[in-house]
Amino acid sequence: MMGYLDKGIKELHELLVRKETTPLELAKEAIARAKEDTCNSFEKILEEEALEEASCLSEPEEENILWGLPYVAKDNFSTKGIETTASSDVLKGYVPLFDASVVSRLKDRKCILVAKASMDELAMGGTGTTSHIGKTYNPYDPAHERMVGGSSSGSAAAMAEGIVPFALGSDTGDSVRKPASYAGLVGMKPTWGRISRYGLFPFAPSLDHVGYFTRDVEGAAYLLEALAGHDDMDSTSSYRAVDSYSGYLGKGVAGKRFCYFREIVDSLSDLTAKEKFLASLEELRKKGAVVSEVSFGLDLLRAVYPAYMVISCAEATSNDANLDGIKFGPYYEGRTYQESMNAARTNGFSELIKRRFVIGSYCLMRENQEELFLRAQRLRHLIVDRLNGILSENDFVYLPAAPGIAPRFDESSDKLSSEYLIADNHLALGNFAGLPSLTLPLALEKGYPLGVNLMGRAFEEGELFAAAKALEDITGLSGLSVNNPKEGRL
Ligand code: GLN
């Protein structure tokens, strides 16, 4: 059944301003729905805190579009006084002393944090299966056989279940934009440095971004206006002025140059996904856009995933060296520091994390650095140069966000197939180059969402939202949730 929380940010704001609902009513609905969650979306539901905060809000702030809205944050954002584990046993019981900057910004805007969302452990992974509380399920599949994707799995599932109108996630390779595709959502990752990462647990800082989910492009534009901007606590955050992103929404795409990569579209084996994507190109042309096919280069595209693994695992190994069982999380007995650290790291991490630390350490060993780590950095450079070259001749790169609908848990993807190597991993291009990148729903296939992705030039988020809005008008798929299913126009 449709509820308030299946609506988008703007619509809810209008209802709040007209006093047709209240922050307390919304928080209650969010908590009630969160308690009925069947997808394992949450580490923790913050019932008491949320209801208390919401009950303090009475006079609507007309100028503040986020006033009184409930949201969830992925469990790798520090929340003062609230246990934050990044879904890892190694951080069980860790209660941060400060809020992540995005969390405090949202607090200042009177948003109500209703839950901490489950995730792939420490944000490594893309399946939503490695949280220490188990798998997160795709809300579109009542049989629980399909994944919602990760690593921002709980945030995406909570959105698709209509529990909140927006959710925070993080994106190092595709962790917001891939689950957005599987869950019928808008998933946005702005330019590297656009949103402060202070208080976001680092995974691979040269690739890490704060990202978020909304139900429509308009909501994504408003939310960036609130989250973007320099932060003294994060020296990598940009000083550039924050644009009025929502002002771009009606601009349309006439004369805008879109390109797609032939190698990726050719590799798709899901014919519906391919056909819907090609149909959207025609519609873009009808709106006056110039759409062209570009060859990125198969060798370079095939290098994205291996380079991503080397760079991200190397950075993660170094960053997560502080998870030694002494500074944070549970203490494991040992006669020496070495022994208790060994016990903490042996018992506190799942297999996937340990495998990645082994890869990272191997790539960082002095004798392997030239052959692995530095070679991956050079590849990254080549890939970024190629991408920026393409974006000097085109305004946007437009591609399917994933090779198809959300996979079943038991579908073993062939990790060496070209489809896996290029069509399943190309979103990391946006992290390599730090470019703004947004996923939105394209169509439905057998009732499951298919997503597309748009990538634009650095700090040109406004243009990206304008193009995304035009696409949203083409697909007719804004405001999706399992309680509000739609057919779509394509
Ligand atoms: N799926 C990618 C990985 O496994 C991306 C993770 C992310 O963006 N945090 O690392």
Residues whose N, C-alpha, C, O or C-beta is under 5 A from the ligand:
A	BS01	LIG	A123 M124 G125 G126 G150 S151 S170 D171 T172 G173 D174 S175
